[in-house]
């Protein structure tokens, strides 16, 4: 489960939350879920990109380790 509730934008309102899970899959919304499928333990880089009501955007990344 992924949650972007801590995201803020001082100059306006966040209007979209776009997730990239590092394995080719994507998700959308403040909260989303994703299941990783792998035969071995792997590390994935998850990227969250938020877009403001004025069209500006920002992103952050985190590392997720999926184990078997």
Rosetta blueprint (number, residue, H / E / L):
1 X L
2 X E
3 X E
4 X L
5 X L
6 X L
7 X L
8 X L
9 X L
10 X L
11 X L
12 X L
13 X L
14 X E
15 X E
16 X E
17 X E
18 X E
19 X E
20 X E
21 X L
22 X L
23 X L
24 X L
25 X L
26 X E
27 X E
28 X E
29 X L
30 X L
31 X E
32 X E
33 X L
34 X L
35 X L
36 X L
37 X L
38 X L
39 X L
40 X L
41 X L
42 X E
43 X E
44 X E
45 X E
46 X E
47 X E
48 X E
49 X E
50 X E
51 X E
52 X E
53 X L
54 X L
55 X L
56 X L
57 X E
58 X E
59 X E
60 X E
61 X E
62 X E
63 X E
64 X E
65 X E
66 X E
67 X L
68 X L
